[in-house]
Amino acid sequence: MSLLTESNFECRVSSVLNKNVQSYGKKYMFDNCSETCWNSDAGSPQWVFINFKEEHSLSSFEIQFQGGFAGKDCHIEAGNDRKDLTIIESFCPEDKNKLQRFNLKSQVRAKAFKFVFKESYDFFGRIIIYNLSLYS
């Protein structure tokens, strides 16, 4: 079961397309609906920040991008707050619509996790995510 469905968490994102949170807001990454998504605005890097109230162990995560809008040159950071983050591991998503799972080399315990997309397959640097799940 995803940590994001059973735990209380806060999410922040780098941007939302045209600031239209009603259509493209961050909440759509967690609604289990294949019709909705978070769509960033143009520019690089883009990121998703997840902050839990308590520490959690993370061993893997899943992301479903829209093809053509997947992240390139990506990494995950972890720590106990936004100012105390360390790069844990890089990951390389495929530029496809399918759900992709990434297993960390070693389990990480932290309150905060940040997914950083330094580049995008999109010429303008936009990222589109339909689903983001974290697993312990």
Secondary structure as UniProt FT lines:
FT   HELIX           3..6
FT   STRAND          9..13
FT   HELIX           17..19
FT   HELIX           21..24
FT   HELIX           26..29
FT   TURN            34..35
FT   STRAND          38..39
FT   STRAND          46..65
FT   TURN            67..68
FT   STRAND          71..79
FT   TURN            82..83
FT   STRAND          85..91
FT   STRAND          99..120
FT   TURN            123..124
FT   STRAND          128..135
//
